[in-house]
Amino acid sequence: MTTRDPARPTPAFAPETVLVEAARPPRATGASVNPPIELSSTFIGTTEVNDSAYAYGRFATPAWTPFEAALGELEHSALPALVFGSGLAAIAAVLALVPRGGTLVMPTHAYQGSLQSAQELSARAGFSVVSVDIADTDAVVAALDDIVTDDASAGNDAGDVAAGDNAGGEKSDPGTASALLWIESPTNPMLEVADMPALIAAARERGIRVAVDNTFATPLLQTPLDLGADIVVHSVTKYLAGHSDVVLGAVITGDPALRELLLTERSMRGAIAGPFEVWLALRGMRTLSVRLERAQDNAQILSERLSRRAGVAEVRYPGLPADPGHARASAQMAGFGAIVAFTVDTAEQATAIAEAVRLWTPATSLGGVESLIERRRRHASEPTSVPEGLLRLSVGIEHVDDLWADLDAAITAATGETGDGV
């Protein structure tokens, strides 16, 4: 396992306990156990400006405070998280930090919303997007070196930082950083695993900011801030809320100046969340540890059975010893997650499997208690390097034998290949 950065705060309790106990109201006789739902859009002040933490609901509201405090603690930040109206709003706020003339280094395989946002924003804002195989550490570091070389030859401030002032690994000034390394690990939907300690260290040495989408892993399996990442992003919709009933996002950083930039982006773009949705997300997050434990156990069993199943061409899951990312995930994660991908020979077979299931739900999204199945290339925006016959499974908490029986029968119906009955 990786070593914690001694500069990061050490939680008083294990993360499973933090999930349950964080951001509870003060204990007093007759007091509520849970935070209340705050439904006010404006707050009483005086004639002075900024005389209170709360003034108007677009900037800050006690409706967000408990959730933001709990998620910040889970991600080992001394600062509260920032909740956004959607995961994509959170992503867009981080991508907006890349200035005109800057560079965004991004995985070839990642959440398609991130990829689309990067391309659209770069076209408007005038920065470059470099696509990399995030599992190929040498290729990513080479892309970072190209940025440093280009900046240095241009003689701009970012090159000076990368070549000199920041060579010892100190983070660059949040107002001048011209490049961003975006890490998604495991990736969506190919489940590639990045060498996060190496990549984050390389970026820091070059004065390049690092953001990590931690949606698949959650703070229970990895905490990127401990490795030196500047920013962590979540689609709260997924595992954190966990019940497929809210759309939310969040950003976490341990840097006060960087948090202020992201707060301004949220406030001035209006990417805010509703009080009830945030309250539901906090309630859902209380059970993350037990939900993820069950779903992850199911995913391990299903991936092992799929890997032996006739009619299945390939299975991707970091928990499989033969998976390309297994050794890396074993070293830097506390578990392998609950997303599995497998491929069959054709798009038609994959579609037929998704149509034949009766317990699995054919739907997009992931991280809920129910198991979902989806052929990813049905989306026109999905990278063409994703196989046409790939099915992504978001494994839920149902009984694993029921999930397998349904999936096994669907594979037989679609491919004509009979399973071994395991």
N, C-alpha and C positions, 0 to 999 in steps of 0.2 A: 504493500500500500504506500501511497505517497505521503510525504511528511508535511505537516501543517506549517504554514508561514507563521513564525512567532509574532509577527506584527498584527495578525488577525486576532479578534477577540475569541476567547475560548468559552463556549456555552457552559452554563452551570450544570446542565442536564444533558442526557442523551437526546438525540433528535426525536425519538419516539415520544419522549416526555415533553419536549418543547412543543411538539405538535398539539398536545392536549392542553398544556398549561399556559402557553404564551398568550399574552394580551387579554387575560381574564380581568374583570373589574376588581378593584380593591376589596379585600375580605372585610365584611362587616355584617353584623346580625341583621337579617332581613334583606340584604343586598342581593342583586341578581347574580347568578352564576355566569351567565353569558352577557357579552356586551349588548347594549340596546341597539335597535335600528334607528339611526338619526335621519330624519326626513326633512330637515330644514335646508333651504337654499341660501339663506343669508343669516348673519349673526350680529348680535348687538355689539356696538363699539362706542367710541366717544368721538369727539371732534378731532382727535389725533389720528394720524395715519400709522398703520402697522402697530396698533396698540394691543393686538390680540393675535393668537395663532390662527384664529378663524375670523374671516370677514365675509367672504363670498364663496359659494360652493364650487366654483370652477377652479379655485386655487387650492383650497384645502377644506376638509370637512371631517368632523369626528366620525362620520360614517365609514371613512377609509382607515382611520388610525389603527384600530386593533389588527386588521388584516395586514397592513403594511408593517407594523411592528413585528408581528409573528413571522412573516416571510423574511424580513431582514435578519431576524435572529437565526432562522433556519439556514440561511445562506451565509452565515458567519460574517455579517456586516455589522459594524457599529452604528449604521444609519438605517432608518426604516426604508422599506421598499417603496416604489412608486407604482400604484395600480393604474392601469389604463383601461379604456373601454373595450379593447380587444387585444389579442395577441399581436395582430398585425399593426395596430396602433403603437404598441410598445416597440415592435421591430422598426417601424418607420421613424420613430423618435430617435432611435440609436443610429440608424443609417443617415439621418439628417445631420449628424455630427461631422460627416465627411465633407470637407469644404470643396469649393470649386478648384479644379486642378489636382485634387487629391486622388487617392487610390483605395479601393475596397477589394480585399482579397477574400474570396468566398468559395465554399465547397461547390463542386460540380453538382453533387447530389445534396439537396437540402429541402426544407419545406418550400413548396412551390410559391407560397405567398412571399417568402423572403426573397426568392430568386426574381420574381416578377417585380416586387417593389424596388429591388436594387437596380434592375434595368431601367425601369421607368423614372426613378428618382435621379439616376446618374445622367440620363438624357436631358433632364430639365436643369439639374444643378451643375452639370459640367464636370463630373469626376469619372474616373475610369474604374471598370470592374474587371478583375483578373480571376478567372476560374481555375481552381486547383483540385486535385485529388487530395482531400484532407487527410487520408490515411497514408499518403506518401510524404513522409516528413521531409525528405531531401528536396522534393519538388516545392513544398510550401516554403521552406527556408530560402530556396533559390528565388522564389517570387518576392519574398521580403527583401532579399539582397538587391534585387532589381530596383525596388522602390528607393532604397537608400542611395544606390548609385545614381538614379535619375534625379533625386532631390539634391544630392551633393553637387552634381554637375550643373544643375540649374542655379545653385547658390542661394536657395531660399532658406527661410528660417527652419523649416522642417528638416532639411538636409543637415543644417548645422546641429540640430538637436540629435538627429540619428547618428551623425558621425562623431560627435564629441560629447556634449554635455550629458547625454543620456547613455553613454557607453557602459556605465557601471550598472545598468539595470533600473535606474530610477525612472518613474513614469514621466512622460512628457506633460507639459502644461496643457490642460484640457482645452484651452482656447487656441492652441497653435498646432496640435497634432493633425497631420495631413493624411494619415493613412489609418486604416482599420482592418485588422484581421478578424474575420467572422468565423467562429468555430461552431459546428454542430456535431455532436458526438454522443451516442451513435447517430448516424445520419438518417434522414427520412427520404426514401423508404429503404435504402440499400443496407442500412445498419453497419456502415463502415465506422471504425473506431479510430479517432485521432490520438496521437501521442501528445496529450494536452500539456504535460509538464515541459516537454521539449519545445513545443510550438510556442507556448506562452513565454518561456524563458528567452527564446530566440527573438520574439517580437519585442520584449522589454529591452533587450540588449540593443535593439535598433531604434528604440524610441517610437515604436508603433503600438497603438492602442489595440486592445483585445476585447472582443465581446463574445460570449458563449451562450448559445441557445441551449438551455438546460432542461427543456420540456420533457424529452424522453427519459432522462435519467432521474430527474427530480433532485432536490437537496439531500434525499436519503441515500442516494447512490454516489453522488459526487458534488463537491462544493468548489467551483472554479475560482472563487476569490482567494481561497487558500493557496492556490497555485500561482497567484499573481495576476489573474484576469482583472481587467478594469470594470467590466460590466457583465452582468448575467441577465438573460431575458427568459421569460416564461410565457407560454400560452396557458394562462390560469384555467381556461376552459377545460383543459385536458386533465392531467392527474391531480393537480392541486385541488380543484373544485370537485372533480371526480364523479359527477352524476349526470353529465350531458344536459344540464339545465341552465347554464349561464355562459355568456361570452365575455371574457375578460383577458387582460394581459398584465404583465408586471415587469419592471426593470429594477435591478438592485446594483448598487455600487457602494464601495467604501470610501470614495473620494468626495468630500463635501462640494468642491467646485464643480465636479462633473455632475453630481446629483442636481445642483442648481441649474445647470444647462438643460438637463433632461426635464426638470420640473417646469422650466420656462417653456420648453417645447410642448409639454402636455397642456399647460395652461393656455398658451397663446394659440394652439391649434384646436383646443376644445376636445381633446381625446380623453374625456373623463368617463368615469364609471358611475352607474346608478347605485344608490345606497343598498337597496335590497339585494342586488346581485353580489355586491361585495360581502354582505352579511352571509349569504348562502355559501360563498366561496370559503369563508372562514369556517363555517360549520362543516363543509365538506372536507376541508383540509385536516380537521381533527382526526379523521379516520384514515389518512393517507397511508400510514405505516401498515395497518392490517390489510387494507385493500391491495397495496402494492405487493406485500408478502404473498398473498394468495394468488394474485394475478401472475406474479413472477414464477411461482411454483408451477402453475398451470402451463405457462409459456415454455418452461424447461421440458416438461413432459411431452407437450404437443410437438415441440421442435424435434425431440428425439424420435418420436413416432413418425413424423413426416420424413425425417432423414432416411428411414428404412422403408418408406412407402413406395410401392410401384406406382409409376405414373407421375411422380414428383421428380423434376429435373434437378433442382437445387434448393437448399434451405439456408437462409441466413438468420443466424441468431448468435450473439456473442457467447452464450452459455454452452454452445457446442464445442467440444475440444478441437474439432476439425475446422471451425470457423476462422477465417483470416484475422478477425479481431479478438479472438479468445484470450491469447496471452496478454495483450495490451489491456483489455477490459479487466482481466483478473488482477492485474497489477495496480490499476488506478481507480477502479470502481468497487463499491461495496455490494454489487449485485449486477445482474445482466439485463434487468428491465423486463417489460411484458409485451414488447412488440416483436413479432416474428414475420419474416417475409419468405415466401416460397414461390418457385416458378414451375409452370407446366409448359408444355411444348408450344402452345399457340394462345393467342388472345381469345380465340373462340372457346377454347377449353377453360380458360380462366374465367371468362364471363359466365359460362355454363355452371361452373362451381359456385360462383356468387349467387346465381339464380336458383340453384338447387338446395342450398342450405335452408333449414327450417328453424334451428335454434340460433345460429349466428345471424346477426343483422347486417344485411348489405347496405353500408352507409359510410360516409366519410367521417372524419374526426377520429378521436382515440382517447384513451385514458379513463373512460367511464367504467362503471361496474359491469356493464353488459359487453359481450364480445362482438366485435365488428369485423367485417371482411370487405375488402375493396380491391378491385383491379386498378392500379394507380395510373396506367397509361390511358385510361378512359378520359383523363383530363388532358386537354390539348396543350396546357402549359407544363406538363411533366417533362423533364429532360428526356431526350430521345435515347440516351444511354440506359435508361431504365427498361428492362425487358418487357416486351408486350404481354408475356404470360405471367408477369409477377403479380402476386396477391399479397397485400399487407394485412396482417392480422393484428388487431388490438385485442389482446386476450383479457377477458374479464374474470370474474370471481365465481362463475358457475361451477358445477362439479365437472372435473376434467374429463371423466369418462363420457358424460353426456355431450360435451363439446367435441370430443374425438369421434364419437359415433356419428354425429351429424356431419362433420367434415369428411370423414372417411366415406360415408355413403355418397356425399356430393362429388367427391373425386372419382368414385367408381362410376357414377352416372354420367360424368362429363368426359372421362378418358377411356372408359371400358376396362380399366385396370383394376383388378380386385386386390384389396388389402389383405393382410395376414390376420386380421381380427384382433390385433393387440389393443 
